[in-house]
């Protein structure tokens, strides 16, 4: 079952990309052989997918190719989705289009956190799926599962006054927005800083040299407050900056080094907790729901039982399990 849990938590399912056959030499391609309406072409080997120069390609050949190329990953996705749907049915938890859209946007925001513009996130998603050779169906299935999991965990979440106070600080406290460049060495960070002090364009340097995913968006980060859940060293340096355009010294985080530039300061607002308690409570619940979703999913996977019946899927699943040992 650990094997299935691993699949449930991964999104980078790699699918094989098909090859386009070469164009025919004859400029006048032969007329396609069509089956009568609503009928399958049958032959000794079973249903026929296509006939090429008089030779049949059977549906079972297509089926095996698709299973070998995509079967284990997609099979796991279908199993995980079925387990979540079964639990949702037991709890009478249902979702609608609004829930699906909310979860889609939340997942986009989590996946591409450095980008604020929704249309750009959609473009990045399409690019991501293409690079990983993942079908859009994989993303849509994850959206549906997460929406159901969220609906199941929300009623049981507990929100403390400390959580509300942190959310108040995050939402209404002083915030700064910075761009950053992430590089692998102190020497490289110092070189970036020297170039910036000599007048180099920060956005261009970030796009060209930064190792962080935010490089595609010129290194911009979401607004940072005293309650932001980011590495403390980065938060401390960012909040200490006061003048737009100000550059930081190199900041070491793990094995990487960062150069920050302050873009803008958002002053704190004078808001009383009791005046915004309801909206803060809803915001906190949505945030902590993500961790609760993951815990519920792991629990469901550990308690579920499944068995492949298809011989080819059994073979491929066994081979995949051996790779994890």
Secondary structure, DSSP 8 states (H G I E B T S, - for coil): -HHHHHHHH---------------SSSS--------TT---EETTEEEEEEETTEEEEHHHHHHHHIIIIIHHHHHHHHHHHHHHHHHHHTT----HHHHHHHHHHHHHHHTTT---HHHHHHHHHHHHHHHT--HHHHHHHHHHHHHHHHHHHTT----HHHHHHHHHHHHS-EEEEEEEEESSHHHHHHHHHHHHTT--HHHHHHHH--SGGGGGTTB---B-TT--S-HHHHHHHHH--STT-B---EEETTEEEEEEEEEEE------GGGSHHHHHHHHHHHHHHHHHHHHHHHHHHH------SHHHHHHHHHHHHHH-
